[in-house]
Amino acid sequence: MHITGLNETVLLIIKFSLGGTLRFLSHAEMLRVFQRACVRAGFNIQYSQGFNPRPKMSLPLPRPVGVESDEELLCLRICKELRVRQSDADKLCHFVRDKLSAQLPEGCVLSSISIAQTGTSFQPCSATYVLAVRPEYLNEDLTARIELLLASESLSVRRQTGKKNAKPKNVDVRDFLKSIKADDRSIIVECNISPAGSIRIDEILGLLELDTGKLALPIRRINVQWKVD
């Protein structure tokens, strides 16, 4: 498929799921996965200017290493060679999806591609995680722990910030903990996200007195709410 160009770039919003061994990739490694996939697919990615040009692509909400996800979001700018008329937007999205999907590793599945206006930004407001807990640990003690956390006015955790040699700080994460719900197989945690930050996965496990050995499956992010500007 040949697509003629205009003078501007196009901003693609790509939603995808991620699982399997890919969950162990870092934020930077995931960006490289998509950069290489775009190159192999023949896309002309827009790059920044200067001595160290970088591809204009971003994952607005970094995924914690080891966590699977049903709803990741990639913002990707493609240069004019792949620009199409607005009436052909659906053709472009289908074209990119087909070409890019063929170059992505197993475990990374594209769910949708859309076009956004240049300058559009995506700010995460909340994220929901599922912790599949082994049956022997889904007990009254865990239920009582959840109730205690939700009833607390403050929840202090020790957090390493800045340089590796910096001393850990006490951080109150109560405002970031929106809700915790338990069913007969898992715990569902919804976290607020703001410019001030959020609560981390390891902090959630610590507050619940859980560790990965008590989980039946990898932690999974199932939903993200976005503010679009």
Secondary structure as GFF3:
##gff-version 3
##sequence-region A 1 229
A	DSSP	beta_strand	10	18	.	.	.	ID=ss1
A	DSSP	three_ten_helix	20	24	.	.	.	ID=ss2
A	DSSP	alpha_helix	27	41	.	.	.	ID=ss3
A	DSSP	beta_strand	57	58	.	.	.	ID=ss4
A	DSSP	beta_strand	68	78	.	.	.	ID=ss5
A	DSSP	three_ten_helix	80	82	.	.	.	ID=ss6
A	DSSP	three_ten_helix	86	88	.	.	.	ID=ss7
A	DSSP	alpha_helix	89	101	.	.	.	ID=ss8
A	DSSP	beta_strand	108	116	.	.	.	ID=ss9
A	DSSP	beta_strand	122	132	.	.	.	ID=ss10
A	DSSP	three_ten_helix	135	137	.	.	.	ID=ss11
A	DSSP	alpha_helix	140	151	.	.	.	ID=ss12
A	DSSP	beta_strand	156	159	.	.	.	ID=ss13
A	DSSP	beta_strand	169	172	.	.	.	ID=ss14
A	DSSP	three_ten_helix	174	176	.	.	.	ID=ss15
A	DSSP	beta_strand	177	182	.	.	.	ID=ss16
A	DSSP	beta_strand	186	192	.	.	.	ID=ss17
A	DSSP	alpha_helix	201	207	.	.	.	ID=ss18
A	DSSP	three_ten_helix	212	214	.	.	.	ID=ss19
A	DSSP	beta_strand	220	228	.	.	.	ID=ss20
###
